[in-house]
């Protein structure tokens, strides 16, 4: 699995020329919170500040770089299409509370997980209860329920079925160091 925050900050490199087109700044999601692409901060001073690489143009995600299928894969950021992000945008996924339908808050989103080959659907959330709780108890991991209709990804909260509270797992030390995989 890929943790989204492991991708943020990596150089984005053109697979055909070896040139760096920028650094991954964020991920761009559609209205169903399916990842559509990577928001790239330009490596050049005079270029538009933020641009987008559609996920279909990402060739692979390695430990040290994200490789894209040609420099033409980078397109200007369309404000209407790229409103939802992980760290930026309105709404943003990071720090959204995850609440059961019975009103129990399970934590706040600190990271999301993807299967590298299957694409861009979020398969799990890493949840935090705050810095001190993370130190004392550790973060929690919640697999996304298989029925996508059972989860409401709202602007101010993520609502999940009540059974999700029992499905919380501790984030194992090896999970925090999950390697990036090729797509």
Secondary structure by P-SEA (a helix, b strand, c coil): cccccccccbbbbccccccccccccbbbbcccccccbbbbcccccccccbbbbccccccccccccccccccccccccccccccccccccccccccbbbbcccccccccccccccccccccccccccccccaaaaaaccbbbbccccccccccccccbbbbccccccccccccccccccccccc
